[in-house]
Structure formats: structure tokens, C-alpha cells
């Protein structure tokens, strides 16, 4: 039933979603970067022309990836990983600085960002290590090694400085959770983050009161036969209150004003209208402008090429990190929701693909791919619509950027290649 | 469970995002406001600021064109900087600096590169302008003064600041607004209303015509011309008389409350605060903290009124029935408060009201003052009555004029003295200095003039004001046309006015008579002190004079206050008589007096406290 050709076995639904995302991206890049002098869409001096060129290059990459032997990726995973680490380290000597971050190699025709490549190779290396028959995630030592694999690129990327890219690597923890890492590794940071945000927004007193009410409700509503000792719960509450108190101290005494401003903006802490105006003009400028632009789109948007705010100088980086504002302004709520839904079904489809792998290496790599793409999507759109603080990372497949497009394609299609071979592997 | 983790997170993120987007795009959605929409360009059309005329229709303030060189940084191309700088009359560093500043403000919006070029500079620049792409010239109008005087009355205009922009949404950065005087008070009438045009731009920042077919555009509304009550000739004459002297003069038409002249010395030419030298000149005036030319002494100085205040004490005593015009007091070249003797310059003898006023006898008025208080059981009661009478003359409170600044002066109350001395620890003798206009009473020259107007009108006055006609129509706010009555009955004024007339005929001002004009007045000589190195030092007395004329049908009331001018008739009296003559006759018959007043200065007096050496006061140098 499964023919020889990889084209018969590849998951065309995912390919379709991929193509759709690329198309949406390109249309919006075209709209934001179109100038009066523009002639054809193949003009390489324009950004949309360049992006189209890289779409072509990506096709080449896809073809190459699909015709490489499947085992190649698993076998050489460690070597790829090492190569990318060397490339990251080499930046300290030969890197090119753009916008304050030394993250690129200047290859003449385009700037190559090794941290993009390292995302793929780290996912491969992690999958390879975890899928080894001898590795056991429950073993502390093995868990430690896995974390080391994730952390080395982070250590190399942070000083560039590029905190956005560094953050991406932590998403690989989802691979570990899938492989049996207990959830409280996830729960504790989430609880701490919640406590941090709620303390800043409502103050320690309200946090303490709500915790106590929650505990009482918990004990009042639980089933009588569901036994839970009361002491650890009280212990937890006390600990949470202490943490909440320390948040205030750290916020006021350890953080610098610029950090405080960022949090003030994110959590809408500042109520004073003049200070708010000040924040909007300085660190909050991007967020304020992008929110305003999205808001002005309304339900159906202003129409293709009609967005006035995303053109000109109003929204910064409107074709890269803030491309989603263009969707919001020109295509309105209909457009933004469609893109969100598209991403959601795309990711869910990838989860289905990952789960159907017989080979654990393929499954783990699949999870790595989803995690990396998901964190980009979450952080980028969260930032643009004002839910998260400003962290500069691109929206996969949509944002302008040849290097980014190329490596996201590579990341995804290695997985699709692995998936196309899942039945053979089983034999 | 572990298989579901990632899927649940994906779904939760999707729901959160769509929730947030619904909030932004559905709930808070409002279509772009015109002013916020970057695709709509707003162009303002400024009407000419209204002209200001004097009471006889003589032009005081008009407009002159000025030309701002504007730049839109994004649209500039490379240019011959050196030649351009020469044309603009600035050096290269300034040019580079201002270009940077314009870029920082906005690369897309116009900024002023060189403000207010003169007509000549503009003419030179105009023909070469098209070579400089991204630059253009914007015409605007500046004030043009037809008189070198009345700076304190007219006020000046300047660019709106951040506070103005925040408090009044009408203004846009770079616009002008009245700051003081008439320009401030009648800002909205004078400025008119700017017209607005909205221009739709396409996505390449090109104009493609009026927004919504020009339906929202408005036409400019012209600024209204106004006539003020000032008499240009009198104002200018008064200012020349004030040459080298510090003080204030206010002249009022008592039958209407119109302010004929409002002079502060030293003053400055209003034209100094126009054009490119404006800020340099402003700083010079503003930081002259010794002679304070920007401090309007006619409405802001609050010295003791001195002897003119005696007339009010006489009126109060008559109203309270504690004296008759022929009630007599004995003057021992002074009078006694307990065992302390206070001096008097009148020459001594028995004084009634007439001779008390015309000789300005301190003993007579001290006696009168005591009688007012003696009528009441307690000093507190007497004080309340006295305060009520005095305040009815417009003293001790803001007058409510249409001059935007002012001071309330002071009529002390019982609370004032209770705080000072303690409850029941003072009596009329303690505050006896108030009887002769020294002590704790204080009044601005405007209040002095107004109080005299109430005497001239025999019991009422009109709130002094500066507006006469708006847009050629003479209906003004009724609060300036309704008389305000004092608490003194009409018949009590006659003996006081008679005394004041005799001041000229036989009294302290007999040297300053004006031929053919019946005039009533009162001199004042006010002791004053300053601090030098923390020590209280007496300075030469202030010279004060109030007068009105003609007595039968008063046309002008005047109050003159000359700092350190020695006794009342010496400077203030002469200046007042010259101004009255100028106003009523239109010309001066006493040429040598005029010449002396124009030439004399008091600079030597003002230099004394700063000389660092001991000095004499009240010298008879004439």
C-alpha cells in the first residue's frame, strides 16, 4: 500500500497548512513593504521579492531533506549538534553585530544566524540522547545530561545578547514532560509566575486572602473519602505568602526602573495618566502602537494594502516581529482569528503525527519541533497583542527573514520525512 | 495525561489569543479618529489676530508678516549646506543641531528650522527656495506695535507650552497665545478660530484630495478687533513723564470706570517682545530684579496709601455721626498716644475738617479715628464697622477688573490684629497709624484711583475696566456698567471735596495749580523702609497724589505713586497736574514745569541703598 515515493507517504495536510502560513506571511510582507517604486513581485531589491526568493530556496531544502536517507538525521545528530555549538562559539570571534546583538555570520548574500540552526540540531540531539535504549528520564543523572544538552546553546546565546532565542530552548522541556518528567517541574514555575504577577497586580494581602479561601473551598468541597493531609497544604500556603512578600521586596529594591516599567506596562500597574503617557512614548511605544493598530482593524479590517498604521513609521518592525499587527489592521478580527485557528490546527496535527510514531526518536524529535514552533508563536503573538512583555522573536513562517524561514522549514520537514518513514521503521 | 499536556496548552493559548483579540478588535474597537489617523493630514488656516485700538480709535497694535523656514526631515535631499546657511543667517553647527532636533521630533512631520525671518531675509531666500527640497516657508503673523508704550496694559503673546496644550485642547504645538494684559484677557476674541482642512493621503504618503470631500473642514473665523479704554496720548505722555522714576499711575474716567491710563515705571517697548530677539530681550527684562520693568507697579505694588487715605477716615467719621465738618481738634505739632508724641507737619493749631484736609493734619485725623472707635462698646465692634466702610470703596480685596493680574491690597480686620497682638490686647490707639494711611493699610495705585473716583462720584464707582468695544460694538459685560455704592451717604462728600479743592487753593498742593481747571486732590508722603544687610533702614519718602477734575463734573481721576519721590506735591503732584491738563486741555501751558518733570530723574535715590555707603534721606534737591 505504501509506495516507494516519499511524495506518496508525506503528510500532505501538514504541508498544506505550511504552505498556507507561508502564503499569509508573504501577503502581509508584500503589503507592509510595498513602495511606490515597486515593479514586479520578483524584484530582489524589495523585501517581498527577497522573501519570495527564500520561499524558492526553502523548496530546494525540502526536496533535499525528503530524499536524504531517514537514518542520516538520527545517526549524525550528535555531530550536527557539535557543529552548531562550534558555530555559536565562533560568533564571539567572527560574529556580525546587527541592532546590538552579535548573532550573525555575514555570508555576503545573506546573514546567517547559527542560533536558528541550533534549534533544529538541539532538538535532534535531545531526541537522540533520550531515545537511547539506556537512557531513563527518571534517573537523575540522565535527566541532568538532558538538561545540559538544552542548556549549552542557551549559555552561548545569552551573551550575544539574544534572550528571545535563548528562551526558545527551554520549550524543549515539553519533550521531557512527554517522556515522563513529573509535571510538578512545570507546576512549580507556573505557580511562582502566577504568584509573582498576582502579587504585583493585587498586593500580598489579597493574594494571601484568596489562597486561604481557595484552601477552605478545597477542603469543604472535596469528596469525603478523598483523603489529603492538611499540614502540607498549610505549609504550601505559608511558603506562597513568604514568596509573595519577597516579590514586593525584589520588585522595589532589586529591579531597576526599566524593568519595573516593563512590568508596569505588561500588568497595567500604572494608573497615573501622565506616567502612562510617558511609558507609551518610551518602552511601551511598540506595544501601544501595535495594540492601537490591531484595534483599529475592527471586525473585518481596513482591507488589503489599506492599513495606514502598519505603514509609515507607526508600528516598528512591521514586517518582522510585528507582522501580526498588519494582519490585525488589514484583515481585522476575521483575519487574526483565522491565523490563530490555522496555527492551532497545524500544531494539533503535528501532535497527532508525533504520537503516531513507532520510533521513539521520531516522536521525541516531533515534540521538539512542536515545542520550538509553539513557543515562537506564543511569545510573538502574546507580545504583539499586549499579553506578554516585549521579547523579540519572529512568528514562524509569517515574519520576514530568509534565515528564519529556511531553518523553520528544515526543522519541520525533517520531522515530516521521519514521519513518512514511520511504518518502514517498524518493520 | 502526558500525551494531552501539549494539546491542551495549544488549545488554551488559542482561546486566550482569540479572547484578547475579541477584546481589542470587537469591544474596544473604534474607527480611527481623524487626528489620530496617520493617513489624514490636518492643515490649519490661521486667521489674523484682532487689532487693538485706543478709546479714540487710534491703532495701538496691528500685525506684521513673518516667515518661518520649515523642514520635513524625511523629504530632504543633499544640499549645499554652506550656501543655505548663509541665506538663513545661521552658522553650520546651528543648522546641523536644528536638523537633528527636527529629526528627533519626527522625521515625517514639519518642524520649524529658522523662526520669524524678516521681510528682507525672506525676499532674499524666496527665489532660491525651490532648490532646497524638503524645506518650505510658512507665513505667520506677528504683532506690530504702533506705540512704544502701554506694554503693561497690552501684554504680549508667546508660543503655547506643555501646560497650555494639556489644559486647552484648542491649541496645537507652535501656536501663539496671549500671556499677559489685554492679549491674555481677550485671547479668545482676538485670536478668532483657526480653520481646519483634512487631506486624505494614499499609502505612499501622497495627498489625494480632501477627506470625505471636505465635509468636516471648517473655515477660519476672524479675530475680533477691540477698542480699549486707554487714551493713547495720555498713556504715552505719562510714560515719558515717568522717565527715570519708579512707580505707578492710574487714571480713570469716574463716570464710567474706564481706565484712561495705566502706567508703570520703568517700563519697556512692547516691540522688544516680538521677533527673533524676543527671548534675549525677555530674559534681560525678566532678570532685572532691581528695577523690575516687567512688574506692573500700577496694579501689583501694594504700598501704604498715605495721606489720601485720610479722606476716607473723614467720610467714615461723618457717616458714623461722630464728627461734624466743624468739629475741632487741637494739634500740638503732633498728638499723643499715651505718653508718646507722634509728629505732624501742619504747623499746629486748632483744626476743623477743611484745614485738617488741606494741611493734612495728622493730629486731626488721629482724633477722628479715635472717635469712630469710641462710638462702639468694644474695639472689635468699631473695627468691624470701620472695615466694612473701607471695603465698600473697593479696598482690601480684588476689584474684579478685566486686567488679568492684580493684588487685593489690605484693609486690616480684627482677626488680623488678634493674631498679631492677641485677643483684646489692642485698641484704636494701637492701630492709630491707619488713620493717616500708614500702619497696616495697603492699596495698589489702581485702588487709590478707584477710591478717589468714588469720592468724585459722591458715593459710588464703576468697576474699573479696560474694554470699550468688541468688534466695533460697545456693549460690554454688565458688571462694568452697574454702579457699586459705598456705605457713605452722598451729603457727607461735599465737605471732604471742599477740603480737597482747598488743598490746591491754599494747601499742600498750592504750587501745582492748573490754570482754568477746578481740581480737588490730596497729597501723601509715605515713610518707607528697606533692609540693608539685615538692618532696617529708612529711605526717602514715597510721593503720592490723588486728584480729580473738574470738580463740578469730574472727567478724570488720577492716582500717582512715585517711589522715593519725597513729599506728595513734589513729584506725584506735579505729574498728576500735568496729566490732568494734558487730558482735559490736550496741551500743556506750563512748559517749564513740564520740562523739569521730563528731565528730572530719581536714579540717584534708587542708587542709594546699593551704594554701600551711608546716605541721607529726604534731601531737598530740586
Interface residues (C-beta under 8 A of the other chain):
Chain A: X34 X35 X36 X174 X177 X178 X180 X183 X186 X291 X294 X295 X296 X297 X298 X299 X305 X306 X308 X309 X311 X312 X313 X314 X328 X332 X333 X336 X337 X340 X341 X343 X344 X347 X348 X351 X355 X367 X370 X371 X374 X377 X378 X381 X382 X385 X386 X387
Chain B: X1 X2 X3 X5 X6 X7 X9 X10 X11 X13 X14 X16 X17 X18 X20 X21 X22 X24 X25 X26 X28 X29 X30 X31 X32 X37 X38 X39 X107 X108 X203 X204 X205 X206
